[in-house]
Amino acid sequence: MDSSGRPVLYSYFRSSCSWRVRIALALKGIAYDQEPVNLLKDGGQQFSTEFQAVNPMQQVPALKIDGIILSQSLAIIQYLEETRPNPRLLPQDLKKRAQARMISDHIVSGIQPLQNLTFLKQVGEKMEWAQHNITCGFKALEQILQHTAGRYCIGDEVSMADLCLVPQVHNAERFKVDLAPYPTITRINKALLELEAFQVSHPCRQPDTPAELRT
């Protein structure tokens, strides 16, 4: 943490992993400072010696909080849930809690890594590759949500699954994925974007957002 005692989030405005954590911090009302890490500038600031000391995996997000440094978005979110439980991001009902974790992992492990910057650098047809993997993941996710969703991914309360969904839909839009076949995903995403925590944490409203992308 900095000298004021506030947590410090190492983040990149367009990183969907960072966005998940920004939403959690906003929902829980946790004031924090941001340390931007530009994933493109200077060959990628995440590869600097300074940032490697923060996160040896050279990825964002990383969060300095309570005297420790955490990386990996779900690990960060679950730490916040355990140390600052209100409002809760995991349902009390154990079955629903398992479903929230399942959907989160579906997105975080099964979709996002296959279309992130590091992976796309290794393949030729970047747009087609990203579209293919997002589409495959969304086909399954749409079916799952038809059994779990209310207003949001798990019933009518915002959960960790929702924190993963919105950034992934944003990625799908960036890669020009046709969302028409996924009405449940689209409906939930629209409802979540009406909430202040999802708005203030949006990539278009971050300290390191380029002027031309701000709204």
N, CA, C and O of each residue as an XYZ file, in Angstrom:
860
protein
N       0.838     -1.187      0.000
C       0.000      0.000      0.000
C       0.876      1.241      0.000
O       2.055      1.190      0.351
N       0.276      2.360     -0.402
C       1.036      3.603     -0.388
C       1.050      4.161      1.029
O       0.526      3.556      1.964
N       1.668      5.338      1.162
C       1.854      5.917      2.488
C       0.527      6.271      3.151
O       0.470      6.390      4.375
N      -0.548      6.444      2.369
C      -1.844      6.782      2.936
C      -2.584      5.559      3.455
O      -3.621      5.685      4.107
N      -2.049      4.374      3.167
C      -2.694      3.151      3.606
C      -3.724      2.618      2.642
O      -4.356      1.599      2.918
N      -3.910      3.291      1.504
C      -4.875      2.819      0.512
C      -4.284      1.685     -0.313
O      -3.086      1.684     -0.598
N      -5.110      0.723     -0.697
C      -4.634     -0.303     -1.618
C      -4.186      0.327     -2.936
O      -4.646      1.404     -3.317
N      -3.292     -0.358     -3.613
C      -2.802      0.097     -4.915
C      -3.073     -1.004     -5.935
O      -2.640     -2.145     -5.770
N      -3.796     -0.640     -6.992
C      -4.114     -1.590     -8.051
C      -3.251     -1.298     -9.269
O      -3.300     -0.203     -9.830
N      -2.473     -2.271     -9.666
C      -1.715     -2.205    -10.919
C      -2.635     -2.706    -12.013
O      -3.074     -3.856    -11.994
N      -2.924     -1.835    -12.967
C      -4.016     -2.101    -13.887
C      -3.702     -1.531    -15.264
O      -2.854     -0.653    -15.415
N      -4.407     -2.052    -16.262
C      -4.376     -1.492    -17.619
C      -5.825     -1.277    -18.015
O      -6.657     -2.162    -17.815
N      -6.138     -0.125    -18.571
C      -7.532      0.254    -18.795
C      -8.300     -0.794    -19.588
O      -9.481     -1.017    -19.324
N      -7.652     -1.445    -20.560
C      -8.338     -2.361    -21.466
C      -8.270     -3.817    -20.991
O      -8.876     -4.695    -21.605
N      -7.555     -4.073    -19.928
C      -7.425     -5.438    -19.416
C      -8.734     -5.897    -18.785
O      -9.204     -5.293    -17.820
N      -9.322     -6.958    -19.321
C     -10.570     -7.463    -18.748
C     -10.333     -8.056    -17.361
O     -11.215     -8.001    -16.503
N      -9.153     -8.620    -17.139
C      -8.821     -9.156    -15.815
C      -8.778     -8.026    -14.781
O      -9.266     -8.179    -13.661
N      -8.190     -6.898    -15.169
C      -8.148     -5.748    -14.271
C      -9.541     -5.192    -14.024
O      -9.866     -4.775    -12.912
N     -10.359     -5.188    -15.064
C     -11.718     -4.661    -14.929
C     -12.509     -5.444    -13.887
O     -13.255     -4.854    -13.106
N     -12.354     -6.766    -13.868
C     -13.052     -7.580    -12.866
C     -12.755     -7.072    -11.454
O     -13.655     -6.928    -10.626
N     -11.484     -6.807    -11.202
C     -11.083     -6.356     -9.865
C     -11.588     -4.950     -9.602
O     -12.012     -4.646     -8.487
N     -11.551     -4.087    -10.606
C     -12.072     -2.724    -10.417
C     -13.555     -2.756    -10.054
O     -14.006     -1.964     -9.227
N     -14.309     -3.657    -10.662
C     -15.727     -3.777    -10.321
C     -15.886     -4.205     -8.863
O     -16.692     -3.634     -8.129
N     -15.125     -5.200     -8.450
C     -15.214     -5.689     -7.069
C     -14.891     -4.579     -6.076
O     -15.599     -4.405     -5.085
N     -13.837     -3.836     -6.336
C     -13.456     -2.736     -5.453
C     -14.562     -1.686     -5.391
O     -14.859     -1.148     -4.324
N     -15.164     -1.402     -6.537
C     -16.236     -0.406     -6.574
C     -17.474     -0.900     -5.836
O     -18.075     -0.146     -5.071
N     -17.863     -2.149     -6.051
C     -19.040     -2.692     -5.381
C     -18.869     -2.685     -3.867
O     -19.820     -2.419     -3.132
N     -17.671     -2.975     -3.405
C     -17.413     -3.058     -1.971
C     -17.028     -1.714     -1.355
O     -16.765     -1.619     -0.157
N     -16.999     -0.676     -2.197
C     -16.725      0.658     -1.682
C     -15.320      0.839     -1.145
O     -15.111      1.585     -0.189
N     -14.357      0.165     -1.749
C     -12.973      0.226     -1.293
C     -12.231      1.297     -2.085
O     -12.071      1.177     -3.299
N     -11.783      2.333     -1.403
C     -10.998      3.373     -2.053
C      -9.593      2.843     -2.328
O      -9.010      2.148     -1.495
N      -9.059      3.172     -3.488
C      -7.738      2.664     -3.856
C      -7.072      3.609     -4.843
O      -7.721      4.471     -5.437
N      -5.783      3.435     -5.007
C      -5.025      4.171     -6.014
C      -4.679      3.227     -7.151
O      -4.519      2.022     -6.955
N      -4.567      3.799     -8.347
C      -4.194      2.991     -9.503
C      -2.785      3.318     -9.957
O      -2.367      4.476     -9.967
N      -2.065      2.280    -10.330
C      -0.745      2.403    -10.933
C      -0.860      1.786    -12.333
O      -0.823      0.564    -12.472
N      -0.999      2.621    -13.368
C      -1.193      2.075    -14.716
C       0.037      1.312    -15.207
O       1.175      1.726    -14.986
N      -0.218      0.200    -15.871
C       0.821     -0.603    -16.504
C       0.395     -0.776    -17.964
O      -0.516     -1.547    -18.266
N       1.061     -0.055    -18.859
C       0.679     -0.085    -20.273
C       1.228     -1.353    -20.916
O       2.442     -1.548    -20.981
N       0.334     -2.211    -21.389
C       0.739     -3.502    -21.938
C       1.322     -3.398    -23.342
O       1.820     -4.388    -23.877
N       1.267     -2.216    -23.942
C       1.770     -2.025    -25.295
C       2.972     -1.086    -25.363
O       3.864     -1.281    -26.190
N       3.002     -0.080    -24.509
C       4.046      0.939    -24.561
C       5.402      0.367    -24.157
O       5.493     -0.478    -23.266
N       6.446      0.838    -24.822
C       7.828      0.421    -24.498
C       8.004     -1.094    -24.573
O       8.777     -1.679    -23.814
N       7.279     -1.717    -25.494
C       7.363     -3.161    -25.609
C       6.588     -3.916    -24.546
O       6.678     -5.140    -24.445
N       5.818     -3.164    -23.744
C       5.034     -3.769    -22.661
C       5.651     -3.472    -21.316
O       6.656     -4.080    -20.945
N       5.060     -2.540    -20.573
C       5.621     -2.163    -19.273
C       5.536     -3.292    -18.247
O       6.208     -3.253    -17.217
N       4.709     -4.295    -18.532
C       4.617     -5.437    -17.614
C       5.893     -6.258    -17.585
O       6.115     -7.052    -16.672
N       6.734     -6.055    -18.603
C       7.986     -6.815    -18.664
C       9.151     -6.086    -18.008
O      10.280     -6.578    -18.026
N       8.888     -4.924    -17.432
C       9.951     -4.161    -16.793
C      10.424     -4.844    -15.518
O       9.689     -5.604    -14.888
N      11.661     -4.558    -15.156
C      12.211     -5.107    -13.918
C      11.404     -4.653    -12.716
O      11.192     -5.415    -11.772
N      10.950     -3.396    -12.759
C      10.197     -2.841    -11.641
C       8.890     -3.600    -11.431
O       8.526     -3.927    -10.301
N       8.182     -3.879    -12.541
C       6.896     -4.556    -12.366
C       7.082     -6.044    -12.077
O       6.253     -6.645    -11.394
N       8.140     -6.634    -12.577
C       8.386     -8.042    -12.282
C       8.563     -8.255    -10.782
O       8.250     -9.327    -10.263
N       9.065     -7.234    -10.087
C       9.192     -7.323     -8.638
C       7.825     -7.320     -7.960
O       7.668     -7.851     -6.861
N       6.836     -6.719     -8.624
C       5.466     -6.698     -8.106
C       4.764     -8.010     -8.424
O       4.172     -8.634     -7.544
N       4.832     -8.426     -9.689
C       4.201     -9.672    -10.123
C       5.147    -10.429    -11.046
O       5.290    -10.051    -12.209
N       5.792    -11.475    -10.568
C       6.731    -12.231    -11.391
C       6.118    -12.810    -12.656
O       6.845    -13.123    -13.599
N       4.789    -12.962    -12.701
C       4.135    -13.450    -13.909
C       4.032    -12.373    -14.979
O       3.667    -12.658    -16.120
N       4.353    -11.131    -14.610
C       4.360    -10.010    -15.559
C       2.990     -9.829    -16.213
O       2.873     -9.674    -17.429
N       1.970     -9.853    -15.374
C       0.599     -9.691    -15.823
C      -0.129     -8.721    -14.903
O       0.243     -8.553    -13.742
N      -1.163     -8.090    -15.431
C      -2.088     -7.323    -14.596
C      -3.385     -8.120    -14.501
O      -3.726     -8.882    -15.405
N      -4.109     -7.932    -13.383
C      -3.871     -6.978    -12.311
C      -2.962     -7.544    -11.217
O      -2.710     -8.746    -11.132
N      -2.487     -6.621    -10.394
C      -1.870     -6.969     -9.119
C      -2.385     -5.952     -8.113
O      -2.575     -4.780     -8.440
N      -2.605     -6.401     -6.907
C      -3.158     -5.515     -5.884
C      -2.320     -5.572     -4.618
O      -2.132     -6.634     -4.025
N      -1.814     -4.398     -4.212
C      -1.153     -4.264     -2.919
C      -2.231     -3.920     -1.897
O      -2.906     -2.897     -2.010
N      -2.383     -4.782     -0.903
C      -3.437     -4.571      0.088
C      -3.088     -5.327      1.364
O      -2.604     -6.458      1.311
N      -3.334     -4.702      2.500
C      -3.145     -5.363      3.803
C      -1.733     -5.914      3.978
O      -1.540     -6.932      4.642
N      -0.745     -5.242      3.383
C       0.639     -5.652      3.565
C       1.101     -6.776      2.662
O       2.216     -7.274      2.823
N       0.259     -7.195      1.702
C       0.645     -8.248      0.769
C       0.370     -7.784     -0.659
O      -0.323     -6.791     -0.882
N       0.921     -8.514     -1.613
C       0.636     -8.280     -3.026
C      -0.029     -9.526     -3.582
O       0.498    -10.631     -3.450
N      -1.195     -9.346     -4.206
C      -1.921    -10.452     -4.813
C      -2.019    -10.248     -6.314
O      -2.184     -9.124     -6.788
N      -1.915    -11.334     -7.053
C      -2.174    -11.314     -8.487
C      -3.252    -12.349     -8.782
O      -3.693    -13.072     -7.889
N      -3.672    -12.413    -10.048
C      -4.769    -13.270    -10.507
C      -6.109    -12.729     -9.994
O      -6.363    -12.666     -8.791
N      -6.950    -12.345    -10.952
C      -8.164    -11.605    -10.611
C      -9.088    -12.356     -9.656
O      -9.605    -11.757     -8.713
N      -9.305    -13.636     -9.873
C     -10.229    -14.352     -8.990
C      -9.666    -14.518     -7.584
O     -10.414    -14.482     -6.607
N      -8.357    -14.699     -7.477
C      -7.742    -14.776     -6.151
C      -7.915    -13.451     -5.411
O      -8.185    -13.431     -4.210
N      -7.757    -12.351     -6.137
C      -7.940    -11.028     -5.532
C      -9.391    -10.845     -5.091
O      -9.658    -10.421     -3.967
N     -10.323    -11.170     -5.987
C     -11.742    -10.986     -5.678
C     -12.151    -11.841     -4.480
O     -12.896    -11.381     -3.616
N     -11.671    -13.071     -4.425
C     -12.046    -13.931     -3.309
C     -11.406    -13.483     -1.999
O     -11.989    -13.679     -0.933
N     -10.216    -12.883     -2.061
C      -9.630    -12.307     -0.853
C     -10.474    -11.131     -0.366
O     -10.742    -11.006      0.829
N     -10.892    -10.273     -1.292
C     -11.755     -9.154     -0.914
C     -13.064     -9.662     -0.316
O     -13.585     -9.086      0.638
N     -13.586    -10.740     -0.881
C     -14.830    -11.319     -0.380
C     -14.658    -11.840      1.045
O     -15.562    -11.703      1.869
N     -13.520    -12.426      1.332
C     -13.296    -13.012      2.651
C     -12.939    -11.974      3.709
O     -13.228    -12.164      4.890
N     -12.310    -10.879      3.289
C     -11.884     -9.862      4.258
C     -12.852     -8.688      4.348
O     -12.876     -7.976      5.352
N     -13.635     -8.488      3.322
C     -14.582     -7.378      3.266
C     -15.884     -7.915      2.656
O     -16.202     -7.620      1.504
N     -16.624     -8.697      3.426
C     -17.709     -9.518      2.880
C     -18.972     -8.784      2.451
O     -19.873     -9.408      1.891
N     -19.066     -7.505      2.690
C     -20.289     -6.788      2.328
C     -20.017     -5.714      1.263
O     -19.078     -4.927      1.389
N     -20.847     -5.694      0.220
C     -21.868     -6.688     -0.119
C     -21.215     -7.965     -0.639
O     -20.129     -7.913     -1.217
N     -21.843     -9.069     -0.446
C     -21.241    -10.346     -0.817
C     -21.258    -10.526     -2.335
O     -22.166    -10.059     -3.023
N     -20.250    -11.204     -2.829
C     -20.130    -11.516     -4.248
C     -20.237    -13.010     -4.518
O     -20.174    -13.447     -5.667
N     -20.397    -13.781     -3.464
C     -20.655    -15.213     -3.596
C     -21.930    -15.532     -2.823
O     -22.048    -15.165     -1.654
N     -22.880    -16.204     -3.453
C     -24.158    -16.489     -2.789
C     -23.973    -17.315     -1.520
O     -23.018    -18.083     -1.400
N     -24.893    -17.149     -0.581
C     -24.847    -17.951      0.643
C     -25.194    -19.401      0.364
O     -24.598    -20.305      0.949
N     -26.154    -19.632     -0.524
C     -26.535    -20.991     -0.894
C     -25.355    -21.692     -1.564
O     -24.790    -21.171     -2.526
N     -24.987    -22.853     -1.069
C     -23.769    -23.516     -1.536
C     -23.853    -23.935     -2.999
O     -22.853    -23.891     -3.714
N     -25.037    -24.341     -3.449
C     -25.181    -24.728     -4.850
C     -25.019    -23.514     -5.762
O     -24.343    -23.581     -6.788
N     -25.638    -22.423     -5.379
C     -25.505    -21.200     -6.175
C     -24.072    -20.674     -6.126
O     -23.560    -20.146     -7.113
N     -23.437    -20.823     -4.973
C     -22.037    -20.401     -4.857
C     -21.152    -21.200     -5.803
O     -20.263    -20.647     -6.449
N     -21.400    -22.503     -5.881
C     -20.644    -23.345     -6.808
C     -20.904    -22.945     -8.252
O     -19.988    -22.954     -9.075
N     -22.141    -22.596     -8.563
C     -22.467    -22.157     -9.914
C     -21.769    -20.838    -10.262
O     -21.301    -20.654    -11.386
N     -21.704    -19.932     -9.296
C     -21.011    -18.658     -9.537
C     -19.536    -18.897     -9.828
O     -18.965    -18.267    -10.718
N     -18.925    -19.797     -9.088
C     -17.519    -20.126     -9.316
C     -17.345    -20.839    -10.657
O     -16.371    -20.599    -11.371
N     -18.291    -21.714    -10.996
C     -18.223    -22.440    -12.258
C     -18.261    -21.475    -13.440
O     -17.444    -21.583    -14.354
N     -19.196    -20.542    -13.428
C     -19.319    -19.583    -14.529
C     -18.081    -18.698    -14.592
O     -17.578    -18.396    -15.674
N     -17.597    -18.288    -13.432
C     -16.380    -17.461    -13.401
C     -15.216    -18.201    -14.040
O     -14.498    -17.641    -14.868
N     -15.029    -19.458    -13.656
C     -13.928    -20.244    -14.218
C     -14.134    -20.519    -15.703
O     -13.175    -20.556    -16.474
N     -15.369    -20.710    -16.093
C     -15.676    -20.922    -17.510
C     -15.136    -19.759    -18.344
O     -14.540    -19.964    -19.401
N     -15.353    -18.542    -17.853
C     -14.902    -17.351    -18.576
C     -13.409    -17.130    -18.401
O     -12.682    -16.919    -19.371
N     -12.959    -17.181    -17.148
C     -11.578    -16.810    -16.824
C     -10.574    -17.830    -17.355
O      -9.471    -17.468    -17.763
N     -10.960    -19.105    -17.348
C     -10.044    -20.150    -17.802
C     -10.352    -20.645    -19.209
O      -9.444    -21.015    -19.954
N     -11.638    -20.652    -19.574
C     -12.029    -21.286    -20.824
C     -12.198    -20.379    -22.015
O     -12.220    -20.853    -23.151
N     -12.320    -19.054    -21.781
C     -12.532    -18.124    -22.902
C     -11.435    -17.074    -22.968
O     -10.722    -16.977    -23.967
N     -11.297    -16.288    -21.906
C     -10.426    -15.110    -21.952
C      -8.975    -15.406    -22.306
O      -8.398    -14.665    -23.102
N      -8.349    -16.458    -21.754
C      -6.932    -16.675    -22.096
C      -6.692    -16.955    -23.574
O      -5.606    -16.686    -24.087
N      -7.703    -17.495    -24.267
C      -7.534    -17.849    -25.676
C      -7.667    -16.657    -26.608
O      -7.455    -16.788    -27.813
N      -8.017    -15.494    -26.064
C      -8.122    -14.303    -26.899
C      -7.412    -13.094    -26.282
O      -7.649    -11.950    -26.668
N      -6.535    -13.379    -25.313
C      -5.830    -12.246    -24.712
C      -4.603    -11.861    -25.543
O      -4.221    -12.559    -26.482
N      -4.012    -10.751    -25.174
C      -2.938    -10.164    -25.980
C      -1.768    -11.113    -26.152
O      -1.246    -11.260    -27.257
N      -1.353    -11.757    -25.078
C      -0.187    -12.647    -25.144
C      -0.421    -13.783    -26.123
O       0.458    -14.121    -26.915
N      -1.603    -14.369    -26.066
C      -1.902    -15.514    -26.927
C      -2.043    -15.078    -28.385
O      -1.558    -15.755    -29.291
N      -2.711    -13.943    -28.607
C      -2.952    -13.506    -29.979
C      -1.664    -13.153    -30.711
O      -1.607    -13.208    -31.939
N      -0.635    -12.793    -29.957
C       0.648    -12.507    -30.590
C       1.252    -13.763    -31.224
O       2.108    -13.671    -32.104
N       0.802    -14.926    -30.773
C       1.386    -16.174    -31.236
C       0.652    -16.780    -32.438
O       1.120    -17.755    -33.026
N      -0.495    -16.203    -32.799
C      -1.280    -16.756    -33.901
C      -1.384    -15.733    -35.021
O      -1.226    -14.533    -34.799
N      -1.650    -16.216    -36.213
C      -1.699    -15.333    -37.381
C      -3.007    -14.577    -37.524
O      -3.026    -13.348    -37.469
N      -4.106    -15.310    -37.708
C      -5.405    -14.685    -37.920
C      -6.005    -14.294    -36.571
O      -6.843    -15.016    -36.030
N      -5.583    -13.170    -36.035
C      -5.947    -12.801    -34.676
C      -7.448    -12.601    -34.507
O      -8.033    -13.106    -33.548
N      -8.081    -11.868    -35.429
C      -9.507    -11.603    -35.312
C     -10.305    -12.897    -35.396
O     -11.181    -13.145    -34.568
N     -10.003    -13.724    -36.397
C     -10.745    -14.978    -36.571
C     -10.532    -15.920    -35.390
O     -11.469    -16.584    -34.947
N      -9.302    -15.978    -34.880
C      -9.013    -16.844    -33.738
C      -9.801    -16.404    -32.516
O     -10.400    -17.227    -31.825
N      -9.798    -15.100    -32.251
C     -10.525    -14.582    -31.097
C     -12.018    -14.828    -31.247
O     -12.675    -15.263    -30.301
N     -12.553    -14.554    -32.420
C     -13.980    -14.769    -32.647
C     -14.367    -16.226    -32.439
O     -15.393    -16.521    -31.825
N     -13.549    -17.128    -32.947
C     -13.844    -18.564    -32.820
C     -13.914    -18.991    -31.361
O     -14.852    -19.677    -30.957
N     -12.935    -18.593    -30.577
C     -12.882    -19.043    -29.192
C     -13.937    -18.382    -28.321
O     -14.485    -19.017    -27.420
N     -14.225    -17.126    -28.578
C     -15.296    -16.468    -27.822
C     -16.636    -17.098    -28.169
O     -17.456    -17.351    -27.286
N     -16.856    -17.349    -29.448
C     -18.117    -17.954    -29.878
C     -18.314    -19.335    -29.266
O     -19.405    -19.647    -28.789
N     -17.288    -20.155    -29.274
C     -17.391    -21.487    -28.666
C     -17.733    -21.383    -27.179
O     -18.575    -22.124    -26.673
N     -17.075    -20.464    -26.495
C     -17.336    -20.296    -25.071
C     -18.718    -19.748    -24.791
O     -19.379    -20.171    -23.843
N     -19.159    -18.808    -25.613
C     -20.473    -18.198    -25.398
C     -21.613    -19.173    -25.682
O     -22.665    -19.090    -25.048
N     -21.421    -20.089    -26.619
C     -22.454    -21.095    -26.881
C     -22.729    -21.904    -25.625
O     -23.885    -22.134    -25.270
N     -21.676    -22.331    -24.957
C     -21.831    -23.094    -23.717
C     -22.374    -22.214    -22.597
O     -23.256    -22.628    -21.844
N     -21.845    -21.003    -22.491
C     -22.252    -20.107    -21.414
C     -23.725    -19.744    -21.519
O     -24.415    -19.665    -20.502
N     -24.211    -19.524    -22.720
C     -25.625    -19.212    -22.916
C     -26.505    -20.339    -22.374
O     -27.520    -20.082    -21.726
N     -26.115    -21.580    -22.640
C     -26.892    -22.724    -22.140
C     -26.868    -22.798    -20.620
O     -27.889    -23.066    -19.986
N     -25.702    -22.559    -20.044
C     -25.565    -22.605    -18.584
C     -26.431    -21.535    -17.930
O     -27.139    -21.810    -16.962
N     -26.373    -20.320    -18.459
C     -27.092    -19.199    -17.854
C     -28.606    -19.365    -17.939
O     -29.333    -18.817    -17.110
N     -29.081    -20.100    -18.913
C     -30.518    -20.339    -19.007
C     -31.037    -21.118    -17.807
O     -32.238    -21.108    -17.535
N     -30.150    -21.791    -17.089
C     -30.540    -22.563    -15.905
C     -30.218    -21.838    -14.595
O     -30.749    -22.205    -13.548
N     -29.364    -20.824    -14.635
C     -28.924    -20.174    -13.392
C     -29.384    -18.731    -13.248
O     -29.444    -18.209    -12.135
N     -29.708    -18.084    -14.356
C     -29.898    -16.631    -14.342
C     -31.261    -16.212    -13.822
O     -32.269    -16.896    -14.000
N     -31.243    -15.046    -13.166
C     -32.429    -14.270    -12.914
C     -32.192    -12.975    -13.665
O     -32.065    -12.963    -14.889
N     -32.134    -11.886    -12.915
C     -31.729    -10.624    -13.543
C     -30.243    -10.672    -13.914
O     -29.819    -10.093    -14.914
N     -29.461    -11.375    -13.084
C     -28.023    -11.475    -13.307
C     -27.637    -12.941    -13.513
O     -28.511    -13.786    -13.705
N     -26.359    -13.246    -13.475
C     -25.915    -14.605    -13.795
C     -26.471    -15.656    -12.831
O     -26.866    -16.744    -13.249
N     -26.496    -15.324    -11.550
C     -27.016    -16.236    -10.534
C     -28.179    -15.533     -9.837
O     -27.974    -14.757     -8.903
N     -29.372    -15.800    -10.285
C     -30.528    -15.164     -9.670
C     -30.520    -13.655     -9.838
O     -30.147    -13.128    -10.886
N     -30.944    -12.969     -8.772
C     -31.120    -11.523     -8.848
C     -30.094    -10.738     -8.044
O     -30.252     -9.533     -7.844
N     -29.038    -11.415     -7.578
C     -27.973    -10.726     -6.855
C     -26.692    -10.763     -7.678
O     -26.365    -11.780     -8.289
N     -25.974     -9.651     -7.690
C     -24.688     -9.585     -8.395
C     -23.712    -10.533     -7.718
O     -23.595    -10.548     -6.493
N     -23.019    -11.316     -8.516
C     -22.036    -12.257     -7.985
C     -20.724    -12.136     -8.756
O     -20.605    -11.381     -9.721
N     -19.760    -12.900     -8.296
C     -18.453    -12.926     -8.956
C     -18.585    -13.274    -10.439
O     -17.807    -12.794    -11.263
N     -19.556    -14.098    -10.771
C     -19.766    -14.477    -12.167
C     -20.062    -13.254    -13.031
O     -19.604    -13.176    -14.171
N     -20.824    -12.304    -12.498
C     -21.157    -11.097    -13.250
C     -19.927    -10.230    -13.494
O     -19.805     -9.579    -14.531
N     -19.015    -10.232    -12.519
C     -17.784     -9.466    -12.665
C     -16.928    -10.002    -13.807
O     -16.141     -9.272    -14.408
N     -17.095    -11.282    -14.091
C     -16.352    -11.894    -15.195
C     -17.084    -11.732    -16.522
O     -16.457    -11.602    -17.573
N     -18.415    -11.740    -16.467
C     -19.210    -11.695    -17.694
C     -19.052    -10.389    -18.455
O     -18.770    -10.398    -19.653
N     -19.229     -9.271    -17.772
C     -19.256     -7.977    -18.463
C     -17.957     -7.686    -19.216
O     -18.021     -7.301    -20.383
N     -16.790     -7.852    -18.609
C     -15.563     -7.622    -19.378
C     -15.430     -8.554    -20.581
O     -14.884     -8.161    -21.612
N     -15.927     -9.788    -20.455
C     -15.818    -10.712    -21.576
C     -16.756    -10.327    -22.716
O     -16.406    -10.495    -23.884
N     -17.923     -9.820    -22.398
C     -18.814     -9.322    -23.448
C     -18.186     -8.122    -24.138
O     -18.298     -7.965    -25.353
N     -17.529     -7.284    -23.362
C     -16.821     -6.136    -23.947
C     -15.746     -6.610    -24.919
O     -15.571     -6.033    -25.992
N     -15.029     -7.661    -24.536
C     -14.039     -8.231    -25.448
C     -14.704     -8.752    -26.716
O     -14.197     -8.544    -27.819
N     -15.831     -9.425    -26.559
C     -16.549     -9.946    -27.719
C     -16.938     -8.818    -28.672
O     -16.845     -8.967    -29.891
N     -17.365     -7.712    -28.124
C     -17.736     -6.569    -28.962
C     -16.518     -5.986    -29.666
O     -16.598     -5.592    -30.830
N     -15.405     -5.931    -28.969
C     -14.162     -5.436    -29.579
C     -13.745     -6.299    -30.769
O     -13.241     -5.796    -31.773
N     -13.963     -7.598    -30.636
C     -13.580     -8.523    -31.696
C     -14.724     -8.792    -32.680
O     -14.656     -9.704    -33.504
N     -15.771     -7.976    -32.571
C     -16.880     -7.994    -33.537
C     -17.580     -9.351    -33.607
O     -17.933     -9.829    -34.685
N     -17.770     -9.956    -32.446
C     -18.532    -11.204    -32.355
C     -20.018    -10.874    -32.434
O     -20.482     -9.943    -31.775
N     -20.758    -11.618    -33.223
C     -22.208    -11.459    -33.327
C     -22.844    -11.989    -32.042
O     -22.752    -13.181    -31.750
N     -23.487    -11.111    -31.277
C     -24.076    -11.499    -29.999
C     -25.544    -11.885    -30.109
O     -26.164    -12.247    -29.109
N     -26.104    -11.815    -31.303
C     -27.522    -12.131    -31.486
C     -27.889    -13.543    -31.013
O     -28.983    -13.726    -30.480
N     -27.015    -14.553    -31.188
C     -27.379    -15.904    -30.729
C     -27.358    -16.083    -29.209
O     -27.659    -17.167    -28.708
N     -26.999    -15.015    -28.469
C     -26.818    -15.155    -27.021
C     -27.695    -14.145    -26.275
O     -27.174    -13.226    -25.644
N     -29.003    -14.306    -26.340
C     -29.899    -13.318    -25.730
C     -29.788    -13.233    -24.213
O     -29.958    -12.155    -23.643
N     -29.506    -14.345    -23.553
C     -29.386    -14.314    -22.091
C     -28.139    -13.545    -21.681
O     -28.191    -12.706    -20.781
N     -27.027    -13.824    -22.332
C     -25.785    -13.086    -22.068
C     -25.997    -11.596    -22.314
O     -25.591    -10.761    -21.505
N     -26.632    -11.271    -23.430
C     -26.845     -9.870    -23.797
C     -27.741     -9.170    -22.787
O     -27.474     -8.030    -22.405
N     -28.793     -9.836    -22.354
C     -29.724     -9.231    -21.399
C     -29.046     -8.969    -20.063
O     -29.191     -7.887    -19.496
N     -28.305     -9.951    -19.557
C     -27.621     -9.785    -18.276
C     -26.583     -8.678    -18.365
O     -26.482     -7.847    -17.462
N     -25.819     -8.660    -19.437
C     -24.798     -7.632    -19.614
C     -25.407     -6.233    -19.586
O     -24.865     -5.325    -18.957
N     -26.536     -6.065    -20.271
C     -27.204     -4.763    -20.301
C     -27.648     -4.341    -18.904
O     -27.486     -3.182    -18.522
N     -28.207     -5.277    -18.146
C     -28.658     -4.962    -16.790
C     -27.491     -4.581    -15.883
O     -27.609     -3.661    -15.073
N     -26.381     -5.272    -16.013
C     -25.217     -4.985    -15.171
C     -24.601     -3.632    -15.498
O     -24.136     -2.928    -14.602
N     -24.593     -3.269    -16.763
C     -23.998     -1.995    -17.158
C     -24.823     -0.794    -16.696
O     -24.386      0.351    -16.820
N     -26.004     -1.059    -16.170
C     -26.799      0.019    -15.582
C     -26.355      0.341    -14.157
O     -26.746      1.367    -13.599
N     -25.536     -0.540    -13.567
C     -25.089     -0.354    -12.189
C     -23.851      0.528    -12.138
O     -22.960      0.419    -12.980
N     -23.807      1.408    -11.133
C     -22.727      2.393    -11.044
C     -21.352      1.741    -10.965
O     -20.404      2.237    -11.573
N     -21.226      0.645    -10.230
C     -19.915      0.009    -10.061
C     -19.350     -0.468    -11.387
O     -18.137     -0.426    -11.594
N     -20.200     -0.916    -12.276
C     -19.751     -1.368    -13.591
C     -19.427     -0.185    -14.497
O     -18.594     -0.294    -15.397
N     -20.084      0.937    -14.259
C     -19.842      2.133    -15.071
C     -18.534      2.819    -14.686
O     -17.743      3.169    -15.562
N     -18.297      3.016    -13.389
C     -17.097      3.742    -12.963
C     -15.831      2.934    -13.214
O     -14.741      3.497    -13.318
N     -15.974      1.620    -13.312
C     -14.817      0.757    -13.543
C     -14.584      0.471    -15.024
O     -13.632     -0.225    -15.379
N     -15.436      0.996    -15.877
C     -15.384      0.719    -17.322
C     -14.065      1.193    -17.927
O     -13.510      2.199    -17.485
N     -13.560      0.482    -18.927
C     -12.298      0.881    -19.572
C     -12.287      2.299    -20.122
O     -11.220      2.900    -20.247
N     -13.445      2.843    -20.452
C     -13.476      4.199    -21.017
C     -13.350      5.281    -19.958
O     -13.337      6.465    -20.293
N     -13.255      4.898    -18.669
C     -13.256      5.895    -17.594
C     -12.084      5.720    -16.636
O     -12.189      6.078    -15.463
N     -10.976      5.179    -17.115
C      -9.825      4.943    -16.250
C      -8.763      6.033    -16.412
O      -8.746      6.733    -17.424
N      -7.878      6.182    -15.424
C      -6.860      7.225    -15.496
C      -5.952      7.093    -16.721
O      -5.453      8.095    -17.233
N      -5.735      5.854    -17.194
C      -4.842      5.649    -18.329
C      -5.583      5.438    -19.650
O      -4.976      5.038    -20.644
N      -6.888      5.704    -19.667
C      -7.650      5.586    -20.909
C      -7.224      6.698    -21.873
O      -7.244      7.869    -21.496
N      -6.843      6.359    -23.101
C      -6.491      7.395    -24.079
C      -7.666      8.333    -24.313
O      -8.825      7.924    -24.250
N      -7.356      9.591    -24.583
C      -8.384     10.618    -24.723
C      -9.438     10.244    -25.758
O     -10.627     10.503    -25.567
N      -8.994      9.628    -26.864
C      -9.931      9.322    -27.938
C     -10.894      8.191    -27.586
O     -11.873      7.973    -28.299
N     -10.627      7.460    -26.483
C     -11.495      6.353    -26.085
C     -12.333      6.704    -24.855
O     -13.118      5.879    -24.386
N     -12.174      7.920    -24.333
C     -12.924      8.321    -23.174
C     -14.344      8.715    -23.547
O     -14.591      9.241    -24.632
N     -15.285      8.450    -22.622
C     -16.668      8.902    -22.785
C     -17.150      9.505    -21.487
O     -18.294      9.951    -21.401
